[in-house]
Amino acid sequence: MLNDATCFKAVYIVCGYTDLRAGIDRLAALVETQTGNRPYVPDALYLFCGKRTDRIKGLVWEGDGWLLLYKRLSESRFQWPRTPEEVRELTPQQFRWLMEGLTITPKKSVRPVEPPEYIG
């Protein structure tokens, strides 16, 4: 479900370390204090990550109550942004990579190759 977030109208990443022992009420209060917005937006997913980075929690308001999601990777870790400067808009493919524990940025940049000069 979290690998493909097309069912959500918006996905928000809560930066930094979150104590994943927190329940629904504390996570909802965290969204409100960090963003200044009320978290009662239907079909909006708020994602939280702890220090271990192998598990995340998701919080969704469904109009009549909260849905709490939990995901733990078995062999890798989430590449989680820890500061607001690290957060950026993700493509659907980058979001899937993030949920699979893969990096969303390439490790080395690709430079354009100059065509060889024609000697003739």
Backbone as XML, in Angstrom:
<?xml version="1.0"?>
<chain id="A" units="angstrom">
  <residue number="1" name="MET">
    <atom name="N" x="0.816" y="-1.192" z="0.000"/>
    <atom name="CA" x="0.000" y="0.000" z="0.000"/>
    <atom name="C" x="0.865" y="1.263" z="0.000"/>
  </residue>
  <residue number="2" name="LEU">
    <atom name="N" x="1.895" y="1.300" z="0.859"/>
    <atom name="CA" x="2.722" y="2.500" z="0.921"/>
    <atom name="C" x="3.669" y="2.624" z="-0.250"/>
  </residue>
  <residue number="3" name="ASN">
    <atom name="N" x="3.992" y="1.538" z="-0.927"/>
    <atom name="CA" x="4.896" y="1.637" z="-2.074"/>
    <atom name="C" x="4.268" y="2.411" z="-3.216"/>
  </residue>
  <residue number="4" name="ASP">
    <atom name="N" x="2.958" y="2.397" z="-3.294"/>
    <atom name="CA" x="2.251" y="3.100" z="-4.352"/>
    <atom name="C" x="1.206" y="3.998" z="-3.699"/>
  </residue>
  <residue number="5" name="ALA">
    <atom name="N" x="1.522" y="5.260" z="-3.515"/>
    <atom name="CA" x="0.658" y="6.178" z="-2.766"/>
    <atom name="C" x="-0.337" y="6.908" z="-3.652"/>
  </residue>
  <residue number="6" name="THR">
    <atom name="N" x="-0.763" y="6.291" z="-4.747"/>
    <atom name="CA" x="-1.699" y="6.964" z="-5.637"/>
    <atom name="C" x="-3.082" y="7.131" z="-5.016"/>
  </residue>
  <residue number="7" name="CYS">
    <atom name="N" x="-3.368" y="6.390" z="-3.947"/>
    <atom name="CA" x="-4.673" y="6.518" z="-3.300"/>
    <atom name="C" x="-4.753" y="7.743" z="-2.391"/>
  </residue>
  <residue number="8" name="PHE">
    <atom name="N" x="-3.613" y="8.410" z="-2.143"/>
    <atom name="CA" x="-3.595" y="9.596" z="-1.289"/>
    <atom name="C" x="-3.540" y="10.851" z="-2.139"/>
  </residue>
  <residue number="9" name="LYS">
    <atom name="N" x="-4.260" y="11.890" z="-1.700"/>
    <atom name="CA" x="-4.256" y="13.154" z="-2.428"/>
    <atom name="C" x="-2.974" y="13.942" z="-2.188"/>
  </residue>
  <residue number="10" name="ALA">
    <atom name="N" x="-2.371" y="13.753" z="-1.008"/>
    <atom name="CA" x="-1.121" y="14.441" z="-0.666"/>
    <atom name="C" x="-0.331" y="13.567" z="0.286"/>
  </residue>
  <residue number="11" name="VAL">
    <atom name="N" x="0.992" y="13.653" z="0.190"/>
    <atom name="CA" x="1.887" y="12.917" z="1.086"/>
    <atom name="C" x="2.855" y="13.924" z="1.687"/>
  </residue>
  <residue number="12" name="TYR">
    <atom name="N" x="2.925" y="13.945" z="3.018"/>
    <atom name="CA" x="3.800" y="14.864" z="3.726"/>
    <atom name="C" x="4.803" y="14.073" z="4.557"/>
  </residue>
  <residue number="13" name="ILE">
    <atom name="N" x="6.071" y="14.471" z="4.483"/>
    <atom name="CA" x="7.116" y="13.853" z="5.279"/>
    <atom name="C" x="7.385" y="14.763" z="6.469"/>
  </residue>
  <residue number="14" name="VAL">
    <atom name="N" x="7.312" y="14.193" z="7.666"/>
    <atom name="CA" x="7.648" y="14.938" z="8.876"/>
    <atom name="C" x="9.135" y="14.714" z="9.121"/>
  </residue>
  <residue number="15" name="CYS">
    <atom name="N" x="9.916" y="15.778" z="9.010"/>
    <atom name="CA" x="11.374" y="15.679" z="9.090"/>
    <atom name="C" x="11.849" y="15.354" z="10.497"/>
  </residue>
  <residue number="16" name="GLY">
    <atom name="N" x="13.086" y="14.925" z="10.558"/>
    <atom name="CA" x="13.720" y="14.675" z="11.839"/>
    <atom name="C" x="13.392" y="13.300" z="12.377"/>
  </residue>
  <residue number="17" name="TYR">
    <atom name="N" x="13.739" y="13.096" z="13.624"/>
    <atom name="CA" x="13.493" y="11.817" z="14.293"/>
    <atom name="C" x="12.190" y="11.884" z="15.062"/>
  </residue>
  <residue number="18" name="THR">
    <atom name="N" x="11.375" y="10.867" z="14.910"/>
    <atom name="CA" x="10.118" y="10.774" z="15.635"/>
    <atom name="C" x="10.172" y="9.546" z="16.526"/>
  </residue>
  <residue number="19" name="ASP">
    <atom name="N" x="9.717" y="9.703" z="17.758"/>
    <atom name="CA" x="9.608" y="8.566" z="18.661"/>
    <atom name="C" x="8.427" y="7.727" z="18.182"/>
  </residue>
  <residue number="20" name="LEU">
    <atom name="N" x="8.711" y="6.574" z="17.599"/>
    <atom name="CA" x="7.650" y="5.759" z="17.008"/>
    <atom name="C" x="6.813" y="5.014" z="18.041"/>
  </residue>
  <residue number="21" name="ARG">
    <atom name="N" x="7.106" y="5.205" z="19.318"/>
    <atom name="CA" x="6.210" y="4.680" z="20.355"/>
    <atom name="C" x="4.956" y="5.539" z="20.450"/>
  </residue>
  <residue number="22" name="ALA">
    <atom name="N" x="5.001" y="6.715" z="19.841"/>
    <atom name="CA" x="3.869" y="7.641" z="19.873"/>
    <atom name="C" x="2.659" y="7.046" z="19.173"/>
  </residue>
  <residue number="23" name="GLY">
    <atom name="N" x="1.509" y="7.354" z="19.716"/>
    <atom name="CA" x="0.254" y="6.901" z="19.129"/>
    <atom name="C" x="-0.362" y="7.955" z="18.228"/>
  </residue>
  <residue number="24" name="ILE">
    <atom name="N" x="-1.579" y="7.713" z="17.851"/>
    <atom name="CA" x="-2.276" y="8.585" z="16.900"/>
    <atom name="C" x="-2.373" y="10.020" z="17.399"/>
  </residue>
  <residue number="25" name="ASP">
    <atom name="N" x="-2.793" y="10.225" z="18.632"/>
    <atom name="CA" x="-2.998" y="11.587" z="19.131"/>
    <atom name="C" x="-1.694" y="12.381" z="19.166"/>
  </residue>
  <residue number="26" name="ARG">
    <atom name="N" x="-0.629" y="11.757" z="19.604"/>
    <atom name="CA" x="0.658" y="12.453" z="19.677"/>
    <atom name="C" x="1.199" y="12.754" z="18.282"/>
  </residue>
  <residue number="27" name="LEU">
    <atom name="N" x="1.042" y="11.832" z="17.339"/>
    <atom name="CA" x="1.502" y="12.078" z="15.973"/>
    <atom name="C" x="0.697" y="13.205" z="15.322"/>
  </residue>
  <residue number="28" name="ALA">
    <atom name="N" x="-0.611" y="13.221" z="15.553"/>
    <atom name="CA" x="-1.449" y="14.296" z="15.008"/>
    <atom name="C" x="-1.044" y="15.643" z="15.598"/>
  </residue>
  <residue number="29" name="ALA">
    <atom name="N" x="-0.739" y="15.677" z="16.898"/>
    <atom name="CA" x="-0.286" y="16.918" z="17.534"/>
    <atom name="C" x="1.066" y="17.341" z="16.973"/>
  </residue>
  <residue number="30" name="LEU">
    <atom name="N" x="1.923" y="16.381" z="16.653"/>
    <atom name="CA" x="3.233" y="16.679" z="16.073"/>
    <atom name="C" x="3.086" y="17.323" z="14.698"/>
  </residue>
  <residue number="31" name="VAL">
    <atom name="N" x="2.158" y="16.836" z="13.908"/>
    <atom name="CA" x="1.899" y="17.436" z="12.590"/>
    <atom name="C" x="1.486" y="18.892" z="12.768"/>
  </residue>
  <residue number="32" name="GLU">
    <atom name="N" x="0.596" y="19.132" z="13.717"/>
    <atom name="CA" x="0.078" y="20.484" z="13.933"/>
    <atom name="C" x="1.177" y="21.426" z="14.433"/>
  </residue>
  <residue number="33" name="THR">
    <atom name="N" x="2.041" y="20.967" z="15.337"/>
    <atom name="CA" x="3.083" y="21.851" z="15.872"/>
    <atom name="C" x="4.189" y="22.094" z="14.853"/>
  </residue>
  <residue number="34" name="GLN">
    <atom name="N" x="4.535" y="21.104" z="14.048"/>
    <atom name="CA" x="5.624" y="21.284" z="13.089"/>
    <atom name="C" x="5.199" y="22.051" z="11.846"/>
  </residue>
  <residue number="35" name="THR">
    <atom name="N" x="3.963" y="21.879" z="11.414"/>
    <atom name="CA" x="3.533" y="22.531" z="10.175"/>
    <atom name="C" x="2.651" y="23.753" z="10.405"/>
  </residue>
  <residue number="36" name="GLY">
    <atom name="N" x="2.037" y="23.839" z="11.571"/>
    <atom name="CA" x="1.105" y="24.926" z="11.826"/>
    <atom name="C" x="-0.260" y="24.676" z="11.217"/>
  </residue>
  <residue number="37" name="ASN">
    <atom name="N" x="-0.418" y="23.535" z="10.544"/>
    <atom name="CA" x="-1.691" y="23.187" z="9.908"/>
    <atom name="C" x="-2.400" y="22.118" z="10.725"/>
  </residue>
  <residue number="38" name="ARG">
    <atom name="N" x="-3.715" y="22.130" z="10.656"/>
    <atom name="CA" x="-4.473" y="21.070" z="11.307"/>
    <atom name="C" x="-4.372" y="19.818" z="10.437"/>
  </residue>
  <residue number="39" name="PRO">
    <atom name="N" x="-4.133" y="18.663" z="11.040"/>
    <atom name="CA" x="-3.900" y="17.444" z="10.256"/>
    <atom name="C" x="-5.170" y="16.758" z="9.755"/>
  </residue>
  <residue number="40" name="TYR">
    <atom name="N" x="-6.321" y="17.374" z="9.958"/>
    <atom name="CA" x="-7.582" y="16.734" z="9.584"/>
    <atom name="C" x="-7.909" y="16.970" z="8.114"/>
  </residue>
  <residue number="41" name="VAL">
    <atom name="N" x="-7.034" y="16.520" z="7.249"/>
    <atom name="CA" x="-7.222" y="16.639" z="5.803"/>
    <atom name="C" x="-7.474" y="15.233" z="5.271"/>
  </residue>
  <residue number="42" name="PRO">
    <atom name="N" x="-8.677" y="14.972" z="4.752"/>
    <atom name="CA" x="-8.960" y="13.616" z="4.260"/>
    <atom name="C" x="-7.995" y="13.185" z="3.161"/>
  </residue>
  <residue number="43" name="ASP">
    <atom name="N" x="-7.588" y="11.931" z="3.222"/>
    <atom name="CA" x="-6.727" y="11.289" z="2.225"/>
    <atom name="C" x="-5.342" y="11.923" z="2.104"/>
  </residue>
  <residue number="44" name="ALA">
    <atom name="N" x="-4.880" y="12.604" z="3.157"/>
    <atom name="CA" x="-3.509" y="13.120" z="3.200"/>
    <atom name="C" x="-2.702" y="12.199" z="4.112"/>
  </residue>
  <residue number="45" name="LEU">
    <atom name="N" x="-1.564" y="11.754" z="3.637"/>
    <atom name="CA" x="-0.705" y="10.841" z="4.382"/>
    <atom name="C" x="0.451" y="11.619" z="4.992"/>
  </residue>
  <residue number="46" name="TYR">
    <atom name="N" x="0.625" y="11.481" z="6.303"/>
    <atom name="CA" x="1.756" y="12.072" z="7.019"/>
    <atom name="C" x="2.675" y="10.934" z="7.426"/>
  </residue>
  <residue number="47" name="LEU">
    <atom name="N" x="3.956" y="11.033" z="7.049"/>
    <atom name="CA" x="4.917" y="9.969" z="7.319"/>
    <atom name="C" x="5.932" y="10.401" z="8.366"/>
  </residue>
  <residue number="48" name="PHE">
    <atom name="N" x="6.254" y="9.492" z="9.295"/>
    <atom name="CA" x="7.186" y="9.724" z="10.388"/>
    <atom name="C" x="8.224" y="8.613" z="10.392"/>
  </residue>
  <residue number="49" name="CYS">
    <atom name="N" x="9.466" y="8.943" z="10.753"/>
    <atom name="CA" x="10.535" y="7.951" z="10.804"/>
    <atom name="C" x="11.304" y="8.107" z="12.108"/>
  </residue>
  <residue number="50" name="GLY">
    <atom name="N" x="11.678" y="6.976" z="12.697"/>
    <atom name="CA" x="12.452" y="6.989" z="13.927"/>
    <atom name="C" x="13.944" y="7.015" z="13.658"/>
  </residue>
  <residue number="51" name="LYS">
    <atom name="N" x="14.737" y="6.897" z="14.727"/>
    <atom name="CA" x="16.197" y="6.935" z="14.596"/>
    <atom name="C" x="16.755" y="5.715" z="13.890"/>
  </residue>
  <residue number="52" name="ARG">
    <atom name="N" x="16.120" y="4.575" z="14.022"/>
    <atom name="CA" x="16.645" y="3.351" z="13.422"/>
    <atom name="C" x="16.509" y="3.341" z="11.902"/>
  </residue>
  <residue number="53" name="THR">
    <atom name="N" x="15.641" y="4.131" z="11.367"/>
    <atom name="CA" x="15.372" y="4.306" z="9.935"/>
    <atom name="C" x="15.008" y="3.031" z="9.185"/>
  </residue>
  <residue number="54" name="ASP">
    <atom name="N" x="14.662" y="1.984" z="9.892"/>
    <atom name="CA" x="14.188" y="0.787" z="9.199"/>
    <atom name="C" x="12.673" y="0.648" z="9.316"/>
  </residue>
  <residue number="55" name="ARG">
    <atom name="N" x="12.040" y="1.613" z="9.985"/>
    <atom name="CA" x="10.580" y="1.577" z="10.142"/>
    <atom name="C" x="9.996" y="2.980" z="10.110"/>
  </residue>
  <residue number="56" name="ILE">
    <atom name="N" x="8.781" y="3.056" z="9.620"/>
    <atom name="CA" x="8.065" y="4.332" z="9.563"/>
    <atom name="C" x="6.624" y="4.116" z="10.010"/>
  </residue>
  <residue number="57" name="LYS">
    <atom name="N" x="5.986" y="5.217" z="10.376"/>
    <atom name="CA" x="4.557" y="5.223" z="10.655"/>
    <atom name="C" x="3.908" y="6.231" z="9.722"/>
  </residue>
  <residue number="58" name="GLY">
    <atom name="N" x="2.697" y="5.932" z="9.335"/>
    <atom name="CA" x="1.911" y="6.830" z="8.510"/>
    <atom name="C" x="0.598" y="7.133" z="9.205"/>
  </residue>
  <residue number="59" name="LEU">
    <atom name="N" x="0.120" y="8.338" z="9.059"/>
    <atom name="CA" x="-1.117" y="8.769" z="9.691"/>
    <atom name="C" x="-2.023" y="9.385" z="8.623"/>
  </residue>
  <residue number="60" name="VAL">
    <atom name="N" x="-3.251" y="8.902" z="8.564"/>
    <atom name="CA" x="-4.223" y="9.375" z="7.564"/>
    <atom name="C" x="-5.544" y="9.671" z="8.259"/>
  </residue>
  <residue number="61" name="TRP">
    <atom name="N" x="-6.104" y="10.850" z="7.993"/>
    <atom name="CA" x="-7.439" y="11.187" z="8.482"/>
    <atom name="C" x="-8.432" y="10.770" z="7.407"/>
  </residue>
  <residue number="62" name="GLU">
    <atom name="N" x="-9.398" y="9.921" z="7.763"/>
    <atom name="CA" x="-10.345" y="9.407" z="6.782"/>
    <atom name="C" x="-11.715" y="10.067" z="6.861"/>
  </residue>
  <residue number="63" name="GLY">
    <atom name="N" x="-11.815" y="11.162" z="7.581"/>
    <atom name="CA" x="-13.088" y="11.871" z="7.687"/>
    <atom name="C" x="-13.884" y="11.468" z="8.919"/>
  </residue>
  <residue number="64" name="ASP">
    <atom name="N" x="-13.815" y="10.205" z="9.287"/>
    <atom name="CA" x="-14.536" y="9.733" z="10.476"/>
    <atom name="C" x="-13.601" y="9.158" z="11.536"/>
  </residue>
  <residue number="65" name="GLY">
    <atom name="N" x="-12.308" y="9.195" z="11.259"/>
    <atom name="CA" x="-11.335" y="8.681" z="12.215"/>
    <atom name="C" x="-9.970" y="8.547" z="11.568"/>
  </residue>
  <residue number="66" name="TRP">
    <atom name="N" x="-8.996" y="8.146" z="12.381"/>
    <atom name="CA" x="-7.609" y="8.022" z="11.935"/>
    <atom name="C" x="-7.285" y="6.613" z="11.493"/>
  </residue>
  <residue number="67" name="LEU">
    <atom name="N" x="-6.386" y="6.536" z="10.529"/>
    <atom name="CA" x="-5.795" y="5.270" z="10.106"/>
    <atom name="C" x="-4.303" y="5.373" z="10.397"/>
  </residue>
  <residue number="68" name="LEU">
    <atom name="N" x="-3.764" y="4.423" z="11.163"/>
    <atom name="CA" x="-2.352" y="4.409" z="11.507"/>
    <atom name="C" x="-1.684" y="3.272" z="10.748"/>
  </residue>
  <residue number="69" name="LEU">
    <atom name="N" x="-0.677" y="3.609" z="9.962"/>
    <atom name="CA" x="0.045" y="2.632" z="9.155"/>
    <atom name="C" x="1.447" y="2.449" z="9.727"/>
  </residue>
  <residue number="70" name="TYR">
    <atom name="N" x="1.989" y="1.257" z="9.586"/>
    <atom name="CA" x="3.320" y="0.957" z="10.102"/>
    <atom name="C" x="4.027" y="0.091" z="9.080"/>
  </residue>
  <residue number="71" name="LYS">
    <atom name="N" x="5.261" y="0.462" z="8.760"/>
    <atom name="CA" x="6.028" y="-0.339" z="7.814"/>
    <atom name="C" x="7.442" y="-0.503" z="8.350"/>
  </residue>
  <residue number="72" name="ARG">
    <atom name="N" x="7.942" y="-1.746" z="8.291"/>
    <atom name="CA" x="9.314" y="-2.035" z="8.691"/>
    <atom name="C" x="9.996" y="-2.765" z="7.549"/>
  </residue>
  <residue number="73" name="LEU">
    <atom name="N" x="11.142" y="-2.235" z="7.135"/>
    <atom name="CA" x="11.924" y="-2.883" z="6.085"/>
    <atom name="C" x="12.717" y="-4.027" z="6.704"/>
  </residue>
  <residue number="74" name="SER">
    <atom name="N" x="12.831" y="-5.115" z="5.984"/>
    <atom name="CA" x="13.511" y="-6.284" z="6.539"/>
    <atom name="C" x="15.013" y="-6.250" z="6.319"/>
  </residue>
  <residue number="75" name="GLU">
    <atom name="N" x="15.483" y="-5.632" z="5.235"/>
    <atom name="CA" x="16.913" y="-5.705" z="4.940"/>
    <atom name="C" x="17.557" y="-4.373" z="4.587"/>
  </residue>
  <residue number="76" name="SER">
    <atom name="N" x="16.860" y="-3.283" z="4.654"/>
    <atom name="CA" x="17.463" y="-1.993" z="4.303"/>
    <atom name="C" x="16.905" y="-0.913" z="5.220"/>
  </residue>
  <residue number="77" name="ARG">
    <atom name="N" x="17.236" y="0.319" z="4.921"/>
    <atom name="CA" x="16.805" y="1.457" z="5.738"/>
    <atom name="C" x="16.229" y="2.536" z="4.825"/>
  </residue>
  <residue number="78" name="PHE">
    <atom name="N" x="15.337" y="3.342" z="5.404"/>
    <atom name="CA" x="14.768" y="4.464" z="4.667"/>
    <atom name="C" x="15.797" y="5.581" z="4.580"/>
  </residue>
  <residue number="79" name="GLN">
    <atom name="N" x="15.890" y="6.222" z="3.432"/>
    <atom name="CA" x="16.753" y="7.384" z="3.229"/>
    <atom name="C" x="15.921" y="8.610" z="3.589"/>
  </residue>
  <residue number="80" name="TRP">
    <atom name="N" x="15.826" y="8.898" z="4.879"/>
    <atom name="CA" x="14.859" y="9.865" z="5.398"/>
    <atom name="C" x="15.454" y="11.259" z="5.537"/>
  </residue>
  <residue number="81" name="PRO">
    <atom name="N" x="14.756" y="12.299" z="5.054"/>
    <atom name="CA" x="15.249" y="13.668" z="5.251"/>
    <atom name="C" x="15.134" y="14.059" z="6.724"/>
  </residue>
  <residue number="82" name="ARG">
    <atom name="N" x="16.193" y="14.631" z="7.267"/>
    <atom name="CA" x="16.213" y="15.005" z="8.688"/>
    <atom name="C" x="16.027" y="16.492" z="8.919"/>
  </residue>
  <residue number="83" name="THR">
    <atom name="N" x="16.196" y="17.302" z="7.883"/>
    <atom name="CA" x="15.994" y="18.742" z="8.020"/>
    <atom name="C" x="15.036" y="19.200" z="6.926"/>
  </residue>
  <residue number="84" name="PRO">
    <atom name="N" x="14.345" y="20.316" z="7.143"/>
    <atom name="CA" x="13.439" y="20.816" z="6.093"/>
    <atom name="C" x="14.155" y="21.113" z="4.782"/>
  </residue>
  <residue number="85" name="GLU">
    <atom name="N" x="15.445" y="21.428" z="4.833"/>
    <atom name="CA" x="16.195" y="21.714" z="3.612"/>
    <atom name="C" x="16.342" y="20.463" z="2.744"/>
  </residue>
  <residue number="86" name="GLU">
    <atom name="N" x="16.286" y="19.288" z="3.360"/>
    <atom name="CA" x="16.432" y="18.045" z="2.614"/>
    <atom name="C" x="15.132" y="17.593" z="1.955"/>
  </residue>
  <residue number="87" name="VAL">
    <atom name="N" x="14.019" y="18.188" z="2.335"/>
    <atom name="CA" x="12.723" y="17.785" z="1.804"/>
    <atom name="C" x="12.512" y="18.423" z="0.444"/>
  </residue>
  <residue number="88" name="ARG">
    <atom name="N" x="11.976" y="17.632" z="-0.472"/>
    <atom name="CA" x="11.628" y="18.155" z="-1.786"/>
    <atom name="C" x="10.469" y="17.338" z="-2.342"/>
  </residue>
  <residue number="89" name="GLU">
    <atom name="N" x="9.874" y="17.866" z="-3.385"/>
    <atom name="CA" x="8.780" y="17.155" z="-4.032"/>
    <atom name="C" x="9.343" y="15.927" z="-4.737"/>
  </residue>
  <residue number="90" name="LEU">
    <atom name="N" x="8.673" y="14.803" z="-4.564"/>
    <atom name="CA" x="9.135" y="13.554" z="-5.145"/>
    <atom name="C" x="8.253" y="13.137" z="-6.302"/>
  </residue>
  <residue number="91" name="THR">
    <atom name="N" x="8.861" y="12.521" z="-7.285"/>
    <atom name="CA" x="8.085" y="11.903" z="-8.353"/>
    <atom name="C" x="7.486" y="10.611" z="-7.802"/>
  </residue>
  <residue number="92" name="PRO">
    <atom name="N" x="6.478" y="10.061" z="-8.448"/>
    <atom name="CA" x="5.946" y="8.772" z="-7.977"/>
    <atom name="C" x="7.009" y="7.681" z="-7.917"/>
  </residue>
  <residue number="93" name="GLN">
    <atom name="N" x="7.934" y="7.663" z="-8.860"/>
    <atom name="CA" x="9.007" y="6.667" z="-8.846"/>
    <atom name="C" x="9.935" y="6.874" z="-7.646"/>
  </residue>
  <residue number="94" name="GLN">
    <atom name="N" x="10.291" y="8.129" z="-7.365"/>
    <atom name="CA" x="11.144" y="8.420" z="-6.211"/>
    <atom name="C" x="10.456" y="8.027" z="-4.911"/>
  </residue>
  <residue number="95" name="PHE">
    <atom name="N" x="9.143" y="8.240" z="-4.824"/>
    <atom name="CA" x="8.406" y="7.840" z="-3.629"/>
    <atom name="C" x="8.471" y="6.319" z="-3.441"/>
  </residue>
  <residue number="96" name="ARG">
    <atom name="N" x="8.294" y="5.567" z="-4.520"/>
    <atom name="CA" x="8.392" y="4.104" z="-4.431"/>
    <atom name="C" x="9.788" y="3.685" z="-3.975"/>
  </residue>
  <residue number="97" name="TRP">
    <atom name="N" x="10.811" y="4.355" z="-4.507"/>
    <atom name="CA" x="12.185" y="4.048" z="-4.083"/>
    <atom name="C" x="12.366" y="4.319" z="-2.595"/>
  </residue>
  <residue number="98" name="LEU">
    <atom name="N" x="11.838" y="5.449" z="-2.109"/>
    <atom name="CA" x="11.941" y="5.788" z="-0.695"/>
    <atom name="C" x="11.277" y="4.720" z="0.161"/>
  </residue>
  <residue number="99" name="MET">
    <atom name="N" x="10.102" y="4.262" z="-0.246"/>
    <atom name="CA" x="9.378" y="3.251" z="0.527"/>
    <atom name="C" x="10.069" y="1.885" z="0.482"/>
  </residue>
  <residue number="100" name="GLU">
    <atom name="N" x="10.897" y="1.664" z="-0.526"/>
    <atom name="CA" x="11.637" y="0.403" z="-0.625"/>
    <atom name="C" x="13.007" y="0.480" z="0.036"/>
  </residue>
  <residue number="101" name="GLY">
    <atom name="N" x="13.326" y="1.647" z="0.611"/>
    <atom name="CA" x="14.608" y="1.804" z="1.277"/>
    <atom name="C" x="15.743" y="2.195" z="0.353"/>
  </residue>
  <residue number="102" name="LEU">
    <atom name="N" x="15.419" y="2.575" z="-0.861"/>
    <atom name="CA" x="16.446" y="2.973" z="-1.829"/>
    <atom name="C" x="16.671" y="4.474" z="-1.755"/>
  </residue>
  <residue number="103" name="THR">
    <atom name="N" x="17.800" y="4.928" z="-2.246"/>
    <atom name="CA" x="18.062" y="6.360" z="-2.299"/>
    <atom name="C" x="17.257" y="6.979" z="-3.444"/>
  </residue>
  <residue number="104" name="ILE">
    <atom name="N" x="16.852" y="8.219" z="-3.254"/>
    <atom name="CA" x="16.059" y="8.901" z="-4.283"/>
    <atom name="C" x="16.919" y="9.828" z="-5.124"/>
  </residue>
  <residue number="105" name="THR">
    <atom name="N" x="18.213" y="9.923" z="-4.797"/>
    <atom name="CA" x="19.124" y="10.759" z="-5.579"/>
    <atom name="C" x="20.261" y="9.893" z="-6.099"/>
  </residue>
  <residue number="106" name="PRO">
    <atom name="N" x="20.670" y="10.105" z="-7.335"/>
    <atom name="CA" x="21.781" y="9.310" z="-7.866"/>
    <atom name="C" x="23.068" y="9.631" z="-7.127"/>
  </residue>
  <residue number="107" name="LYS">
    <atom name="N" x="23.941" y="8.626" z="-6.977"/>
    <atom name="CA" x="25.199" y="8.801" z="-6.258"/>
    <atom name="C" x="26.211" y="9.607" z="-7.052"/>
  </residue>
  <residue number="108" name="LYS">
    <atom name="N" x="26.201" y="9.497" z="-8.363"/>
    <atom name="CA" x="27.118" y="10.307" z="-9.156"/>
    <atom name="C" x="26.352" y="10.968" z="-10.282"/>
  </residue>
  <residue number="109" name="SER">
    <atom name="N" x="26.789" y="12.167" z="-10.592"/>
    <atom name="CA" x="26.090" y="12.907" z="-11.634"/>
    <atom name="C" x="26.539" y="12.431" z="-13.011"/>
  </residue>
  <residue number="110" name="VAL">
    <atom name="N" x="25.641" y="12.554" z="-13.932"/>
    <atom name="CA" x="25.926" y="12.163" z="-15.305"/>
    <atom name="C" x="26.187" y="13.430" z="-16.096"/>
  </residue>
  <residue number="111" name="ARG">
    <atom name="N" x="27.370" y="13.486" z="-16.686"/>
    <atom name="CA" x="27.728" y="14.646" z="-17.495"/>
    <atom name="C" x="27.466" y="14.328" z="-18.963"/>
  </residue>
  <residue number="112" name="PRO">
    <atom name="N" x="27.036" y="15.328" z="-19.723"/>
    <atom name="CA" x="26.838" y="15.082" z="-21.148"/>
    <atom name="C" x="28.173" y="14.768" z="-21.816"/>
  </residue>
  <residue number="113" name="VAL">
    <atom name="N" x="28.160" y="13.857" z="-22.746"/>
    <atom name="CA" x="29.361" y="13.460" z="-23.470"/>
    <atom name="C" x="29.469" y="14.299" z="-24.735"/>
  </residue>
  <residue number="114" name="GLU">
    <atom name="N" x="30.662" y="14.839" z="-24.938"/>
    <atom name="CA" x="30.907" y="15.620" z="-26.148"/>
    <atom name="C" x="31.144" y="14.653" z="-27.305"/>
  </residue>
  <residue number="115" name="PRO">
    <atom name="N" x="30.540" y="14.903" z="-28.460"/>
    <atom name="CA" x="30.798" y="14.029" z="-29.605"/>
    <atom name="C" x="32.252" y="14.181" z="-30.075"/>
  </residue>
  <residue number="116" name="PRO">
    <atom name="N" x="32.849" y="13.098" z="-30.545"/>
    <atom name="CA" x="34.245" y="13.200" z="-31.017"/>
    <atom name="C" x="34.310" y="14.059" z="-32.271"/>
  </residue>
  <residue number="117" name="GLU">
    <atom name="N" x="35.469" y="14.724" z="-32.441"/>
    <atom name="CA" x="35.654" y="15.558" z="-33.623"/>
    <atom name="C" x="35.866" y="14.663" z="-34.840"/>
  </residue>
  <residue number="118" name="TYR">
    <atom name="N" x="35.310" y="15.082" z="-35.936"/>
    <atom name="CA" x="35.457" y="14.327" z="-37.184"/>
    <atom name="C" x="36.749" y="14.749" z="-37.856"/>
  </residue>
  <residue number="119" name="ILE">
    <atom name="N" x="37.618" y="13.793" z="-38.098"/>
    <atom name="CA" x="38.873" y="14.078" z="-38.806"/>
    <atom name="C" x="38.750" y="13.432" z="-40.179"/>
  </residue>
  <residue number="120" name="GLY">
    <atom name="N" x="38.735" y="14.217" z="-41.174"/>
    <atom name="CA" x="38.545" y="13.615" z="-42.481"/>
    <atom name="C" x="39.107" y="14.334" z="-43.567"/>
  </residue>
</chain>
